[in-house]
């Protein structure tokens, strides 16, 4: 199962998809595009266990785990 | 200017007038003499006391719910963060309550738990040489804050430093 984690005030909201089920892939892709393009979230493909993340600009249905982080601002 | 304050607090109604008092505008420094009506607390009826008790109970319940939601959010964010760390990073996190991150250019940053100016740049001797304040636009738990900072430093350090306020 692949997972999209959207960082938010609840900790994170998880959206999972099975890459063999087009409807699930489509739903995850739609969420990704909405937050990435409309809300300018930052998207990273990550792997459990500590490998460094990789910036992605398009939804990758094969990614095991994607993190969507809200845009950063200076404090 | 002479005036009368009709009420002092919402749960009071008895009044007693006293002599004039001096009122000074904080902003302009202008002094006005006003006639102040002090109000005294009156006994609440049983019905009002019951209403107040119920409202206080609801407030406590709301506060308890919010605290529990925050606790769960913190736990969820910490779980996600820890799942993405190497064993060495996890150990540092547990010992120092901080993450040590090597930025894209090789510079070393220490991310402390916290939201305000929690990013330290360290020199080779472990001394803090700069401090940065940067965080996600949305309010997120500490674990998510650290994760967002870590991922950005590792993948786009220049943009991180451009956005962050340095002190």
gemmi code that builds the backbone of each chain (N, CA, C; Angstrom):
import gemmi

chains = {
    "A": [
        ("UNK", (0.852, -1.192, 0.000), (0.000, 0.000, 0.000), (0.891, 1.247, 0.000)),
        ("UNK", (0.583, 2.202, -0.846), (1.358, 3.443, -0.909), (0.602, 4.521, -0.129)),
        ("UNK", (1.357, 5.441, 0.437), (0.712, 6.414, 1.329), (1.161, 7.838, 1.042)),
        ("UNK", (0.183, 8.725, 1.042), (0.442, 10.157, 0.960), (0.148, 10.729, 2.340)),
        ("UNK", (1.134, 11.380, 2.934), (0.944, 12.000, 4.252), (0.873, 13.516, 4.053)),
        ("UNK", (-0.239, 14.094, 4.411), (-0.368, 15.556, 4.334), (-0.162, 16.108, 5.745)),
        ("UNK", (0.907, 16.862, 5.953), (1.180, 17.409, 7.281), (0.139, 18.482, 7.596)),
        ("UNK", (-0.497, 18.329, 8.755), (-1.505, 19.315, 9.151), (-1.641, 19.322, 10.670)),
        ("UNK", (-2.623, 20.068, 11.166), (-2.701, 20.231, 12.621), (-3.089, 18.947, 13.357)),
        ("UNK", (-3.552, 17.938, 12.614), (-3.902, 16.675, 13.253), (-2.685, 15.750, 13.356)),
        ("UNK", (-1.539, 16.206, 12.875), (-0.353, 15.351, 12.788), (-0.112, 15.066, 11.321)),
        ("UNK", (-0.945, 14.256, 10.758), (-0.958, 14.125, 9.302), (-2.233, 13.425, 8.879)),
        ("UNK", (-2.669, 13.763, 7.697), (-3.812, 13.075, 7.103), (-3.260, 12.108, 6.065)),
        ("UNK", (-3.663, 10.851, 6.186), (-3.109, 9.819, 5.299), (-4.090, 9.496, 4.176)),
        ("UNK", (-3.556, 9.400, 2.989), (-4.339, 8.925, 1.852), (-3.571, 7.759, 1.259)),
        ("UNK", (-4.207, 6.617, 1.209), (-3.496, 5.437, 0.709), (-4.046, 5.037, -0.654)),
        ("UNK", (-3.208, 4.379, -1.416), (-3.665, 3.862, -2.703), (-2.927, 2.582, -3.039)),
        ("UNK", (-3.618, 1.793, -3.797), (-3.015, 0.581, -4.357), (-2.763, 0.890, -5.828)),
        ("UNK", (-1.524, 0.784, -6.253), (-1.220, 1.250, -7.606), (-1.876, 0.416, -8.699)),
        ("UNK", (-2.470, -0.721, -8.313), (-3.165, -1.524, -9.326), (-4.648, -1.141, -9.426)),
        ("UNK", (-5.072, -0.218, -8.565), (-6.494, 0.180, -8.603), (-6.586, 1.633, -9.082)),
        ("UNK", (-6.991, 1.828, -10.318), (-6.960, 3.169, -10.924), (-7.756, 4.213, -10.128)),
        ("UNK", (-8.884, 3.815, -9.536), (-9.697, 4.781, -8.794), (-8.922, 5.335, -7.588)),
        ("UNK", (-8.200, 4.447, -6.907), (-7.428, 4.890, -5.733), (-6.254, 5.770, -6.154)),
        ("UNK", (-5.625, 5.395, -7.238), (-4.514, 6.207, -7.751), (-5.043, 7.582, -8.153)),
        ("UNK", (-6.197, 7.591, -8.792), (-6.789, 8.854, -9.245), (-7.136, 9.768, -8.081)),
        ("UNK", (-7.666, 9.191, -7.020), (-8.041, 10.001, -5.858), (-6.801, 10.594, -5.192)),
        ("UNK", (-5.760, 9.784, -5.059), (-4.520, 10.272, -4.446), (-3.882, 11.344, -5.329)),
        ("UNK", (-3.903, 11.113, -6.630), (-3.320, 12.086, -7.555), (-4.070, 13.423, -7.472)),
        ("UNK", (-5.401, 13.337, -7.372), (-6.202, 14.565, -7.308), (-5.868, 15.372, -6.060)),
        ("UNK", (-5.717, 14.682, -4.918), (-5.340, 15.380, -3.682), (-3.960, 16.005, -3.821)),
        ("UNK", (-3.042, 15.228, -4.383), (-1.674, 15.718, -4.582), (-1.697, 16.995, -5.431)),
        ("UNK", (-2.391, 16.940, -6.548), (-2.400, 18.083, -7.462), (-3.048, 19.306, -6.824)),
        ("UNK", (-4.117, 19.064, -6.073), (-4.816, 20.197, -5.445), (-3.886, 20.901, -4.457)),
        ("UNK", (-3.237, 20.131, -3.613), (-2.385, 20.751, -2.591), (-1.071, 21.277, -3.175)),
        ("UNK", (-0.541, 20.574, -4.144), (0.746, 20.976, -4.727), (0.566, 22.212, -5.601)),
        ("UNK", (-0.421, 22.176, -6.453), (-0.553, 23.260, -7.422), (-1.342, 24.445, -6.877)),
        ("UNK", (-2.441, 24.162, -6.193), (-3.277, 25.277, -5.720), (-2.740, 25.874, -4.423)),
        ("UNK", (-2.306, 25.029, -3.510), (-1.876, 25.530, -2.190), (-0.366, 25.563, -2.032)),
        ("UNK", (0.342, 25.228, -3.104), (1.811, 25.315, -3.131), (2.506, 24.489, -2.048)),
        ("UNK", (1.915, 23.354, -1.747), (2.580, 22.457, -0.795), (3.876, 21.939, -1.418)),
        ("UNK", (4.812, 21.552, -0.560), (6.083, 20.996, -1.012), (5.964, 19.476, -0.956)),
        ("UNK", (6.346, 18.820, -2.039), (6.159, 17.369, -2.123), (7.508, 16.654, -2.113)),
        ("UNK", (7.588, 15.615, -1.281), (8.819, 14.829, -1.174), (8.474, 13.350, -1.268)),
        ("UNK", (9.296, 12.635, -2.009), (9.195, 11.176, -2.001), (10.198, 10.693, -0.962)),
        ("UNK", (9.746, 9.889, -0.024), (10.642, 9.439, 1.052), (10.537, 7.921, 1.201)),
        ("UNK", (11.548, 7.383, 1.851), (11.543, 5.947, 2.153), (11.710, 5.760, 3.643)),
        ("UNK", (10.954, 4.869, 4.234), (11.135, 4.603, 5.660), (12.574, 4.159, 5.925)),
        ("UNK", (13.086, 4.556, 7.089), (14.425, 4.102, 7.448), (15.503, 5.131, 7.266)),
        ("UNK", (15.150, 6.313, 6.789), (16.109, 7.390, 6.873), (16.786, 7.851, 5.609)),
        ("UNK", (16.472, 7.276, 4.454), (17.064, 7.834, 3.241), (16.556, 9.252, 3.036)),
        ("UNK", (17.414, 10.082, 2.463), (17.014, 11.467, 2.267), (15.846, 11.542, 1.296)),
        ("UNK", (15.004, 12.539, 1.528), (13.853, 12.707, 0.658), (14.262, 13.231, -0.708)),
        ("UNK", (13.305, 13.159, -1.606), (13.555, 13.658, -2.959), (12.373, 14.555, -3.324)),
        ("UNK", (12.679, 15.740, -3.818), (11.610, 16.657, -4.212), (10.925, 16.103, -5.459)),
        ("UNK", (9.614, 16.099, -5.455), (8.901, 15.694, -6.670), (7.906, 16.795, -7.043)),
        ("UNK", (7.708, 16.945, -8.306), (6.775, 17.981, -8.770), (5.495, 17.358, -9.316)),
        ("UNK", (5.558, 16.064, -9.583), (4.362, 15.376, -10.096), (4.097, 14.133, -9.259)),
        ("UNK", (2.856, 13.764, -9.180), (2.463, 12.586, -8.411), (3.131, 11.336, -8.988)),
        ("UNK", (3.709, 10.536, -8.119), (4.356, 9.294, -8.544), (3.581, 8.126, -7.940)),
        ("UNK", (2.778, 7.436, -8.753), (1.946, 6.348, -8.208), (2.762, 5.194, -7.647)),
        ("UNK", (4.049, 5.115, -8.041), (4.895, 4.027, -7.549), (5.597, 4.372, -6.241)),
        ("UNK", (5.502, 5.623, -5.815), (6.201, 6.023, -4.583), (5.585, 5.316, -3.389)),
        ("UNK", (6.458, 4.770, -2.548), (5.941, 4.081, -1.358), (5.313, 5.087, -0.401)),
        ("UNK", (5.989, 6.230, -0.267), (5.519, 7.228, 0.690), (5.802, 8.614, 0.139)),
        ("UNK", (4.795, 9.473, 0.183), (4.970, 10.868, -0.249), (4.569, 11.759, 0.923)),
        ("UNK", (5.384, 12.785, 1.168), (5.053, 13.773, 2.206), (4.677, 15.066, 1.506)),
        ("UNK", (3.538, 15.605, 1.883), (3.156, 16.936, 1.415), (3.221, 17.887, 2.605)),
        ("UNK", (4.114, 18.863, 2.524), (4.307, 19.801, 3.631), (3.818, 21.183, 3.212)),
        ("UNK", (3.166, 21.887, 4.115), (2.713, 23.240, 3.765), (3.911, 24.116, 3.394)),
        ("UNK", (3.683, 25.150, 2.603), (4.786, 26.045, 2.238), (5.447, 26.616, 3.492)),
        ("UNK", (6.741, 26.872, 3.400), (7.478, 27.376, 4.555), (7.479, 28.910, 4.541)),
        ("UNK", (7.458, 29.462, 5.738), (7.533, 30.921, 5.876), (8.566, 31.250, 6.959)),
        ("UNK", (9.147, 32.409, 6.830), (10.090, 32.858, 7.844), (9.344, 33.268, 9.093)),
        ("UNK", (9.939, 32.993, 10.227), (9.256, 33.322, 11.479), (9.802, 34.584, 12.102)),
    ],
    "B": [
        ("UNK", (-14.636, 66.226, 30.021), (-15.730, 65.328, 29.645), (-16.251, 64.633, 30.905)),
        ("UNK", (-17.521, 64.661, 31.086), (-18.104, 63.954, 32.218), (-19.034, 62.881, 31.697)),
        ("UNK", (-18.910, 61.708, 32.212), (-19.765, 60.636, 31.733), (-20.006, 59.622, 32.819)),
        ("UNK", (-20.874, 58.711, 32.561), (-21.189, 57.675, 33.542), (-21.037, 56.313, 32.904)),
        ("UNK", (-20.314, 55.447, 33.570), (-20.248, 54.066, 33.099), (-21.471, 53.345, 33.613)),
        ("UNK", (-22.226, 52.824, 32.661), (-23.498, 52.208, 33.037), (-23.281, 50.830, 33.665)),
        ("UNK", (-22.265, 50.182, 33.263), (-22.052, 48.858, 33.829), (-20.572, 48.568, 33.926)),
        ("UNK", (-20.203, 47.752, 34.868), (-18.797, 47.411, 35.087), (-18.531, 45.985, 34.651)),
        ("UNK", (-19.513, 45.135, 34.857), (-19.376, 43.738, 34.442), (-20.765, 43.192, 34.158)),
        ("UNK", (-20.807, 42.157, 33.391), (-22.100, 41.689, 32.924), (-22.932, 41.017, 34.016)),
        ("UNK", (-22.285, 40.521, 35.043), (-23.054, 39.805, 36.051), (-23.338, 40.693, 37.275)),
        ("UNK", (-23.329, 41.981, 37.094), (-23.590, 42.881, 38.212), (-24.700, 43.845, 37.832)),
        ("UNK", (-25.416, 44.306, 38.804), (-26.473, 45.269, 38.483), (-26.632, 46.340, 39.561)),
        ("UNK", (-26.236, 46.048, 40.799), (-26.364, 47.064, 41.841), (-25.326, 48.157, 41.621)),
        ("UNK", (-25.670, 49.371, 41.863), (-24.745, 50.451, 41.590), (-24.600, 51.347, 42.811)),
        ("UNK", (-23.499, 51.997, 42.895), (-23.263, 52.987, 43.940), (-22.374, 54.055, 43.338)),
        ("UNK", (-22.804, 55.273, 43.383), (-22.039, 56.340, 42.752), (-20.995, 56.883, 43.719)),
        ("UNK", (-19.833, 57.123, 43.207), (-18.803, 57.730, 44.038), (-18.451, 59.090, 43.461)),
        ("UNK", (-17.523, 59.736, 44.054), (-17.142, 61.055, 43.560), (-16.389, 60.934, 42.235)),
        ("UNK", (-16.143, 62.045, 41.652), (-15.473, 62.054, 40.355), (-14.105, 61.396, 40.439)),
        ("UNK", (-13.674, 60.877, 39.306), (-12.357, 60.253, 39.246), (-11.617, 60.818, 38.042)),
        ("UNK", (-10.340, 60.676, 38.074), (-9.530, 61.181, 36.952), (-9.243, 60.044, 35.994)),
        ("UNK", (-9.458, 60.294, 34.735), (-9.256, 59.284, 33.689), (-8.274, 59.861, 32.696)),
        ("UNK", (-7.219, 59.155, 32.469), (-6.190, 59.658, 31.556), (-6.127, 58.769, 30.325)),
        ("UNK", (-6.243, 59.407, 29.171), (-6.097, 58.668, 27.911), (-4.687, 58.159, 27.801)),
        ("UNK", (-4.520, 56.881, 27.589), (-3.178, 56.320, 27.495), (-2.451, 56.836, 26.266)),
        ("UNK", (-3.207, 57.044, 25.207), (-2.544, 57.393, 23.958), (-2.249, 58.885, 23.857)),
        ("UNK", (-3.219, 59.693, 24.226), (-3.023, 61.124, 23.998), (-2.473, 61.839, 25.214)),
        ("UNK", (-2.637, 61.266, 26.398), (-2.200, 61.943, 27.600), (-3.213, 62.978, 28.072)),
        ("UNK", (-4.304, 63.121, 27.342), (-5.322, 64.093, 27.720), (-6.020, 63.639, 29.002)),
        ("UNK", (-6.243, 64.544, 29.906), (-6.886, 64.194, 31.170), (-8.352, 64.619, 31.144)),
        ("UNK", (-9.240, 63.706, 31.491), (-10.668, 63.995, 31.560), (-11.150, 63.706, 32.965)),
        ("UNK", (-12.106, 64.460, 33.412), (-12.739, 64.151, 34.689), (-14.041, 63.427, 34.376)),
        ("UNK", (-14.217, 62.255, 34.923), (-15.423, 61.484, 34.654), (-16.086, 61.115, 35.969)),
        ("UNK", (-17.389, 61.001, 35.899), (-18.126, 60.536, 37.059), (-18.255, 59.027, 36.932)),
        ("UNK", (-17.687, 58.292, 37.845), (-17.641, 56.832, 37.727), (-18.749, 56.221, 38.570)),
        ("UNK", (-19.465, 55.276, 37.964), (-20.461, 54.525, 38.719), (-19.884, 53.149, 38.975)),
        ("UNK", (-19.548, 52.870, 40.219), (-19.045, 51.546, 40.561), (-20.228, 50.613, 40.729)),
        ("UNK", (-20.023, 49.393, 40.373), (-21.086, 48.417, 40.562), (-20.624, 47.329, 41.520)),
        ("UNK", (-21.507, 46.862, 42.291), (-21.159, 45.828, 43.262), (-21.710, 44.490, 42.797)),
        ("UNK", (-20.970, 43.424, 43.110), (-21.429, 42.090, 42.722), (-22.697, 41.752, 43.500)),
        ("UNK", (-23.656, 41.226, 42.807), (-24.877, 40.833, 43.506), (-24.949, 39.313, 43.585)),
        ("UNK", (-25.779, 38.849, 44.439), (-25.977, 37.407, 44.566), (-26.631, 36.868, 43.303)),
        ("UNK", (-26.118, 35.764, 42.799), (-26.742, 35.150, 41.635), (-27.880, 34.253, 42.097)),
        ("UNK", (-28.859, 34.155, 41.240), (-29.960, 33.257, 41.558), (-29.492, 31.816, 41.379)),
        ("UNK", (-30.252, 30.891, 41.904), (-29.908, 29.471, 41.762), (-29.860, 29.086, 40.288)),
        ("UNK", (-30.793, 29.647, 39.541), (-30.833, 29.334, 38.106), (-29.574, 29.849, 37.401)),
        ("UNK", (-29.158, 31.075, 37.765), (-27.957, 31.646, 37.157), (-26.707, 30.865, 37.560)),
        ("UNK", (-26.667, 30.449, 38.822), (-25.509, 29.671, 39.273), (-25.418, 28.343, 38.518)),
        ("UNK", (-26.583, 27.722, 38.312), (-26.606, 26.455, 37.588), (-26.160, 26.667, 36.138)),
        ("UNK", (-26.639, 27.758, 35.543), (-26.238, 28.077, 34.166), (-24.718, 28.274, 34.083)),
        ("UNK", (-24.177, 28.995, 35.070), (-22.732, 29.250, 35.094), (-21.950, 27.950, 35.287)),
        ("UNK", (-22.478, 27.074, 36.155), (-21.807, 25.794, 36.389), (-21.757, 24.969, 35.102)),
        ("UNK", (-22.900, 24.974, 34.378), (-22.937, 24.207, 33.133), (-21.982, 24.781, 32.095)),
        ("UNK", (-21.927, 26.106, 32.029), (-21.025, 26.733, 31.056), (-19.569, 26.426, 31.397)),
        ("UNK", (-19.228, 26.488, 32.685), (-17.859, 26.166, 33.096), (-17.517, 24.714, 32.775)),
        ("UNK", (-18.502, 23.831, 32.989), (-18.281, 22.415, 32.698), (-18.026, 22.216, 31.199)),
        ("UNK", (-18.825, 22.910, 30.373), (-18.648, 22.790, 28.923), (-17.273, 23.309, 28.503)),
        ("UNK", (-16.852, 24.411, 29.128), (-15.535, 24.967, 28.805), (-14.419, 23.996, 29.170)),
        ("UNK", (-14.558, 23.369, 30.353), (-13.536, 22.403, 30.773), (-13.494, 21.216, 29.812)),
        ("UNK", (-14.692, 20.756, 29.414), (-14.752, 19.617, 28.490), (-14.108, 19.973, 27.150)),
        ("UNK", (-14.386, 21.193, 26.673), (-13.810, 21.644, 25.406), (-12.291, 21.696, 25.523)),
        ("UNK", (-11.809, 22.255, 26.639), (-10.352, 22.356, 26.841), (-9.720, 20.970, 26.923)),
        ("UNK", (-10.402, 20.045, 27.601), (-9.885, 18.673, 27.700), (-9.822, 18.010, 26.323)),
        ("UNK", (-10.885, 18.233, 25.528), (-10.911, 17.658, 24.176), (-9.766, 18.207, 23.335)),
        ("UNK", (-9.567, 19.530, 23.395), (-8.496, 20.155, 22.610), (-7.127, 19.609, 23.054)),
        ("UNK", (-6.954, 19.459, 24.361), (-5.662, 18.941, 24.864), (-5.436, 17.518, 24.369)),
        ("UNK", (-6.478, 16.708, 24.369), (-6.361, 15.329, 23.901), (-6.084, 15.295, 22.393)),
        ("UNK", (-6.760, 16.177, 21.645), (-6.508, 16.244, 20.195), (-5.055, 16.629, 19.918)),
        ("UNK", (-4.553, 17.604, 20.693), (-3.159, 18.032, 20.509), (-2.198, 16.899, 20.860)),
        ("UNK", (-2.515, 16.157, 21.940), (-1.654, 15.057, 22.346), (-1.599, 13.995, 21.241)),
        ("UNK", (-2.778, 13.673, 20.683), (-2.822, 12.669, 19.611), (-2.091, 13.159, 18.367)),
        ("UNK", (-2.252, 14.450, 18.050), (-1.572, 15.008, 16.875), (-0.062, 14.962, 17.066)),
        ("UNK", (0.405, 15.305, 18.261), (1.842, 15.253, 18.541), (2.368, 13.833, 18.407)),
        ("UNK", (1.606, 12.873, 18.939), (2.042, 11.472, 18.876), (2.105, 11.006, 17.421)),
        ("UNK", (1.090, 11.376, 16.629), (1.066, 10.953, 15.219), (2.246, 11.569, 14.453)),
        ("UNK", (2.499, 12.854, 14.707), (3.604, 13.531, 14.005), (4.945, 12.926, 14.413)),
        ("UNK", (5.103, 12.630, 15.697), (6.361, 12.016, 16.155), (6.559, 10.642, 15.522)),
        ("UNK", (5.470, 9.870, 15.441), (5.571, 8.536, 14.818), (6.052, 8.640, 13.373)),
        ("UNK", (5.463, 9.597, 12.637), (5.850, 9.752, 11.230), (7.309, 10.179, 11.135)),
        ("UNK", (7.694, 11.140, 11.951), (9.087, 11.619, 11.922), (10.052, 10.477, 12.229)),
        ("UNK", (9.789, 9.754, 13.312), (10.706, 8.686, 13.717), (10.811, 7.592, 12.658)),
        ("UNK", (9.701, 7.352, 11.944), (9.714, 6.295, 10.929), (10.614, 6.660, 9.752)),
        ("UNK", (10.944, 7.946, 9.627), (11.736, 8.387, 8.472), (13.174, 8.724, 8.852)),
        ("UNK", (13.567, 8.402, 10.083), (14.928, 8.690, 10.534), (15.803, 7.444, 10.474)),
        ("UNK", (17.102, 7.675, 10.330), (18.046, 6.558, 10.457), (18.143, 6.209, 11.937)),
        ("UNK", (18.652, 5.026, 12.269), (18.822, 4.681, 13.684), (19.667, 5.719, 14.425)),
        ("UNK", (20.721, 6.240, 13.776), (21.585, 7.241, 14.433), (20.807, 8.534, 14.689)),
        ("UNK", (20.013, 8.952, 13.717), (19.212, 10.182, 13.899), (18.197, 9.994, 15.018)),
        ("UNK", (17.650, 8.799, 15.067), (16.645, 8.523, 16.105), (17.281, 8.574, 17.495)),
        ("UNK", (18.494, 8.048, 17.578), (19.196, 8.049, 18.856), (19.484, 9.482, 19.302)),
        ("UNK", (19.930, 10.305, 18.350), (20.202, 11.720, 18.667), (18.929, 12.403, 19.129)),
        ("UNK", (17.867, 12.083, 18.441), (16.572, 12.688, 18.778), (16.171, 12.326, 20.212)),
        ("UNK", (16.390, 11.068, 20.556), (15.992, 10.628, 21.897), (16.907, 11.212, 22.979)),
        ("UNK", (18.210, 11.340, 22.667), (19.159, 11.846, 23.665), (19.071, 13.360, 23.816)),
        ("UNK", (18.986, 14.079, 22.685), (19.114, 15.531, 22.718), (17.801, 16.266, 22.465)),
        ("UNK", (16.732, 15.514, 22.191), (15.464, 16.134, 21.773), (15.721, 17.092, 20.617)),
        ("UNK", (16.625, 16.681, 19.742), (16.961, 17.509, 18.577), (17.432, 16.602, 17.453)),
        ("UNK", (17.351, 17.132, 16.247), (17.837, 16.404, 15.076), (19.069, 17.101, 14.554)),
        ("UNK", (20.073, 16.348, 14.162), (21.224, 16.967, 13.503), (21.138, 16.588, 12.027)),
        ("UNK", (21.080, 17.608, 11.186), (20.833, 17.395, 9.768), (21.988, 17.965, 8.962)),
        ("UNK", (22.451, 17.188, 7.998), (23.451, 17.677, 7.067), (22.712, 18.268, 5.878)),
        ("UNK", (22.899, 19.555, 5.672), (22.208, 20.228, 4.569), (22.751, 19.784, 3.227)),
        ("UNK", (22.100, 20.265, 2.182), (22.461, 19.872, 0.818), (23.925, 20.206, 0.504)),
        ("UNK", (24.433, 21.307, 1.106), (25.795, 21.740, 0.793), (26.809, 21.224, 1.801)),
        ("UNK", (26.357, 20.424, 2.743), (27.283, 19.857, 3.720), (27.318, 20.611, 5.041)),
        ("UNK", (26.614, 21.742, 5.117), (26.571, 22.472, 6.390), (25.734, 21.672, 7.401)),
        ("UNK", (26.043, 21.865, 8.665), (25.374, 21.093, 9.717), (24.370, 21.978, 10.461)),
        ("UNK", (23.179, 21.445, 10.621), (22.114, 22.174, 11.309), (21.554, 21.307, 12.441)),
        ("UNK", (21.243, 21.974, 13.519), (20.578, 21.280, 14.636), (19.155, 21.817, 14.721)),
        ("UNK", (18.192, 20.902, 14.648), (16.785, 21.287, 14.726), (16.274, 20.912, 16.107)),
        ("UNK", (15.983, 21.922, 16.896), (15.475, 21.662, 18.247), (13.950, 21.619, 18.223)),
        ("UNK", (13.383, 20.904, 19.172), (11.919, 20.921, 19.272), (11.507, 22.340, 19.603)),
        ("UNK", (10.469, 22.793, 18.960), (10.060, 24.174, 19.170), (9.647, 24.765, 17.851)),
        ("UNK", (9.152, 25.943, 17.890), (8.633, 26.534, 16.671), (9.320, 27.862, 16.347)),
        ("UNK", (9.886, 28.493, 17.349), (10.459, 29.823, 17.118), (11.983, 29.719, 17.140)),
        ("UNK", (12.602, 30.103, 16.017), (14.070, 30.110, 15.896), (14.684, 28.820, 16.435)),
        ("UNK", (14.175, 27.694, 15.974), (14.626, 26.406, 16.530), (15.720, 25.748, 15.699)),
        ("UNK", (16.195, 26.448, 14.655), (17.216, 25.857, 13.788), (18.563, 26.546, 14.034)),
        ("UNK", (19.547, 25.764, 14.474), (20.893, 26.292, 14.709), (21.828, 25.766, 13.633)),
        ("UNK", (22.654, 26.658, 13.091), (23.733, 26.174, 12.236), (24.965, 25.995, 13.123)),
        ("UNK", (25.635, 24.848, 12.974), (26.758, 24.510, 13.851), (28.060, 24.509, 13.046)),
        ("UNK", (29.137, 24.893, 13.716), (30.442, 24.748, 13.064), (31.006, 23.363, 13.408)),
        ("UNK", (32.207, 23.101, 12.922), (32.788, 21.768, 13.108), (33.009, 21.434, 14.578)),
        ("UNK", (33.142, 22.485, 15.405), (33.355, 22.255, 16.829), (32.077, 22.135, 17.630)),
        ("UNK", (30.968, 22.185, 16.930), (29.675, 22.062, 17.619), (29.162, 23.368, 18.194)),
        ("UNK", (29.761, 24.485, 17.772), (29.295, 25.786, 18.257), (28.207, 26.332, 17.339)),
        ("UNK", (27.250, 27.030, 17.935), (26.189, 27.643, 17.138), (26.744, 28.896, 16.469)),
        ("UNK", (26.630, 28.961, 15.135), (27.151, 30.133, 14.435), (26.029, 30.963, 13.811)),
        ("UNK", (24.836, 30.407, 13.754), (23.692, 31.184, 13.259), (22.419, 30.497, 13.725)),
        ("UNK", (21.375, 31.268, 13.798), (20.093, 30.711, 14.224), (19.029, 31.142, 13.209)),
        ("UNK", (18.135, 30.224, 12.869), (17.149, 30.511, 11.834), (15.734, 30.242, 12.331)),
        ("UNK", (14.831, 31.055, 11.849), (13.409, 30.866, 12.179), (12.632, 30.652, 10.887)),
        ("UNK", (12.059, 29.496, 10.758), (11.294, 29.128, 9.562), (10.367, 27.996, 9.957)),
        ("UNK", (9.169, 27.986, 9.460), (8.229, 26.918, 9.809), (7.133, 26.831, 8.746)),
        ("UNK", (6.391, 25.722, 8.742), (5.291, 25.606, 7.773), (4.240, 26.705, 7.996)),
        ("UNK", (3.647, 27.127, 6.915), (2.635, 28.195, 6.988), (1.461, 27.788, 7.866)),
        ("UNK", (1.069, 26.509, 7.781), (-0.020, 26.012, 8.623), (0.545, 25.628, 9.981)),
        ("UNK", (-0.318, 25.708, 10.990), (0.111, 25.286, 12.319), (0.144, 23.757, 12.361)),
        ("UNK", (1.309, 23.188, 12.632), (1.450, 21.730, 12.687), (2.163, 21.354, 13.975)),
        ("UNK", (2.043, 20.106, 14.407), (2.744, 19.669, 15.622), (4.264, 19.761, 15.444)),
        ("UNK", (4.990, 19.696, 16.570), (6.451, 19.837, 16.540), (7.112, 18.820, 15.615)),
        ("UNK", (6.647, 17.580, 15.663), (7.258, 16.538, 14.837), (7.154, 16.860, 13.357)),
        ("UNK", (5.998, 17.356, 12.946), (5.818, 17.745, 11.540), (6.700, 18.930, 11.196)),
        ("UNK", (6.828, 19.863, 12.139), (7.674, 21.030, 11.924), (9.110, 20.592, 11.647)),
        ("UNK", (9.601, 19.669, 12.472), (10.971, 19.178, 12.295), (11.118, 18.444, 10.963)),
        ("UNK", (10.111, 17.644, 10.627), (10.185, 16.882, 9.381), (10.223, 17.817, 8.169)),
        ("UNK", (9.369, 18.839, 8.180), (9.338, 19.790, 7.057), (10.674, 20.530, 6.954)),
        ("UNK", (11.256, 20.901, 8.090), (12.550, 21.593, 8.074), (13.662, 20.666, 7.578)),
        ("UNK", (13.654, 19.437, 8.075), (14.685, 18.463, 7.673), (14.642, 18.207, 6.161)),
        ("UNK", (13.439, 17.926, 5.650), (13.323, 17.606, 4.228), (13.771, 18.778, 3.365)),
        ("UNK", (13.431, 19.990, 3.773), (13.805, 21.146, 2.960), (15.313, 21.402, 3.006)),
        ("UNK", (15.898, 21.253, 4.183), (17.350, 21.457, 4.286), (18.106, 20.448, 3.434)),
        ("UNK", (17.620, 19.222, 3.401), (18.323, 18.167, 2.675), (18.137, 18.260, 1.163)),
        ("UNK", (17.055, 18.919, 0.760), (16.768, 18.924, -0.681), (16.843, 20.306, -1.318)),
        ("UNK", (16.670, 21.343, -0.519), (16.690, 22.696, -1.089), (17.169, 23.689, -0.030)),
        ("UNK", (18.436, 23.525, 0.336), (19.002, 24.348, 1.413), (18.987, 25.829, 1.051)),
        ("UNK", (19.260, 26.148, -0.214), (19.307, 27.559, -0.622), (17.948, 28.237, -0.405)),
        ("UNK", (16.886, 27.537, -0.752), (15.545, 28.099, -0.583), (15.202, 28.223, 0.901)),
        ("UNK", (15.623, 27.235, 1.677), (15.430, 27.274, 3.133), (16.072, 28.540, 3.701)),
        ("UNK", (17.325, 28.795, 3.312), (18.060, 29.945, 3.856), (17.501, 31.265, 3.318)),
        ("UNK", (16.943, 31.219, 2.118), (16.346, 32.445, 1.549), (15.093, 32.845, 2.328)),
        ("UNK", (14.286, 31.836, 2.699), (13.016, 32.122, 3.370), (13.226, 32.423, 4.859)),
        ("UNK", (14.142, 31.709, 5.479), (14.290, 31.788, 6.944), (14.784, 33.162, 7.384)),
        ("UNK", (14.328, 33.566, 8.550), (14.895, 34.757, 9.194), (16.085, 34.324, 10.017)),
        ("UNK", (17.196, 35.031, 9.839), (18.445, 34.663, 10.517), (18.699, 35.591, 11.703)),
        ("UNK", (19.152, 34.998, 12.793), (19.487, 35.859, 13.936), (20.820, 35.440, 14.509)),
    ],
}
model = gemmi.Model(1)
for chain_id, residues in chains.items():
    chain = gemmi.Chain(chain_id)
    for i, (resn, *xyz) in enumerate(residues, 1):
        res = gemmi.Residue()
        res.name, res.seqid = resn, gemmi.SeqId(i, " ")
        for name, pos in zip(("N", "CA", "C"), xyz):
            atom = gemmi.Atom()
            atom.name, atom.element = name, gemmi.Element(name[0])
            atom.pos, atom.b_iso = gemmi.Position(*pos), 0.0
            res.add_atom(atom)
        chain.add_residue(res)
    model.add_chain(chain)
structure = gemmi.Structure()
structure.add_model(model)
structure.setup_entities()
